[in-house]
Amino acid sequence: SIILSRKLQIICVAIPSQEVLFFFFFLFFLYAFLKILVRGPLTFDGWYPRDHKPGQYAVTEDERRAAAIKYGLRPEDYKPMNKDDVVRYAGDYPDLGVVTYDHKDPYEAWSDTLNRRNWGEMASSYGHDATSR
């Protein structure tokens, strides 16, 4: 029994106390917070603020072609928002029309089954409120 109690003492010494664990967790979260503060939360290329913000309304055919490529559409499928619509106008963002939840195939293998959307799919300017659920 003396040997067993000695082993328990060694095990108890090897396990750090709660204060030490809290200190290391605090340092980790402080490091993560400072990293986000310095670099920003979105540090990889191709994210919304830098690359996908709508540009000016496409006037020439070359601008329309460039805008279609920017949004991943074929140039013949690209149709910009109406320039005179003051509510929905968003520069060169394409007018996708209204496709509600009920218009989409319920048996397709959606990436997001709750909203019936696939990863990387263009979102209408109406947003998710264009559903009948």
C-alpha positions in Angstrom: 0.0 0.0 0.0 3.0 2.4 0.5 4.0 1.9 -3.1 0.5 2.5 -4.4 0.2 5.8 -2.4 3.6 6.9 -3.8 2.4 6.3 -7.4 -0.8 8.3 -6.7 1.4 11.2 -5.4 3.5 11.1 -8.6 0.3 11.1 -10.8 -1.2 14.0 -8.8 2.0 16.1 -9.2 2.0 15.4 -13.0 -1.5 16.8 -13.5 -1.5 20.6 -13.7 -3.8 22.6 -11.5 -6.9 24.4 -12.8 -5.1 27.8 -12.5 -2.3 26.6 -14.7 -4.8 25.3 -17.3 -6.8 28.5 -17.2 -3.6 30.5 -17.7 -2.7 28.6 -20.8 -6.2 28.8 -22.2 -6.1 32.6 -21.5 -2.8 32.9 -23.4 -4.2 30.9 -26.3 -7.3 33.1 -26.6 -5.3 36.3 -26.2 -3.0 35.1 -29.0 -6.0 34.3 -31.3 -7.7 37.7 -30.5 -4.5 39.6 -31.3 -4.0 37.7 -34.5 -7.5 38.5 -35.6 -7.1 42.2 -34.5 -3.9 42.6 -36.5 -4.7 40.6 -39.6 -8.5 40.7 -39.7 -10.9 37.7 -39.6 -10.8 37.3 -43.4 -7.3 36.8 -44.4 -7.5 34.5 -47.4 -7.9 35.7 -51.0 -11.2 35.6 -52.8 -13.4 36.7 -50.0 -16.2 39.3 -50.2 -14.7 42.6 -49.0 -11.8 42.6 -51.5 -12.9 40.8 -54.6 -16.6 40.3 -54.8 -17.9 43.8 -53.9 -20.2 45.0 -56.8 -18.5 47.3 -59.2 -19.9 50.1 -61.4 -22.7 49.3 -63.8 -21.4 47.6 -66.8 -21.9 49.8 -69.9 -19.7 48.4 -72.6 -19.7 44.8 -73.9 -16.2 44.2 -72.5 -17.4 45.4 -69.0 -20.4 43.1 -69.2 -18.2 40.2 -70.2 -15.8 40.9 -67.3 -18.7 41.2 -64.8 -20.1 37.9 -66.0 -16.8 36.2 -65.5 -16.4 37.8 -62.1 -19.7 36.3 -60.9 -19.2 32.9 -62.6 -21.8 33.3 -65.3 -21.7 32.9 -69.0 -21.7 36.2 -70.8 -25.0 35.4 -72.6 -26.7 34.6 -69.2 -25.5 37.8 -67.5 -28.1 40.5 -67.0 -27.3 43.3 -64.6 -29.8 44.8 -62.2 -32.0 47.6 -63.5 -30.1 50.9 -63.1 -33.2 52.8 -62.3 -34.4 50.5 -59.5 -33.3 52.4 -56.4 -34.2 49.6 -54.0 -32.4 46.7 -55.5 -29.7 48.3 -57.6 -26.3 46.9 -56.7 -23.9 48.0 -59.4 -22.9 45.2 -61.7 -24.5 42.4 -59.6 -26.5 40.1 -61.8 -30.3 40.0 -61.7 -31.0 36.4 -61.0 -34.8 36.7 -60.7 -36.8 35.0 -57.9 -36.3 31.3 -57.3 -38.0 30.3 -54.1 -37.5 27.3 -52.0 -40.6 25.6 -53.5 -39.3 26.1 -57.1 -36.2 23.9 -56.3 -36.1 20.1 -56.6 -36.5 18.5 -53.2 -34.7 15.3 -54.3 -31.5 17.0 -55.5 -28.4 16.4 -53.3 -28.1 20.0 -52.0 -25.1 21.1 -50.0 -27.4 23.1 -47.7 -30.5 21.0 -47.5 -32.3 23.4 -45.2 -32.3 26.2 -47.7 -31.9 24.0 -50.9 -28.7 25.8 -52.0 -25.4 24.5 -53.2 -22.0 25.7 -52.1 -20.9 28.7 -54.3 -24.4 29.2 -55.7 -25.3 32.8 -56.5 -27.7 34.3 -54.1 -30.5 36.5 -55.3 -30.7 40.1 -54.1 -34.0 39.2 -52.5 -32.1 36.9 -50.0 -33.6 34.1 -48.1 -36.9 35.9 -47.5 -38.1 34.8 -50.9 -39.4 31.5 -49.6 -42.9 30.2 -48.9 -42.0 28.3 -45.8 
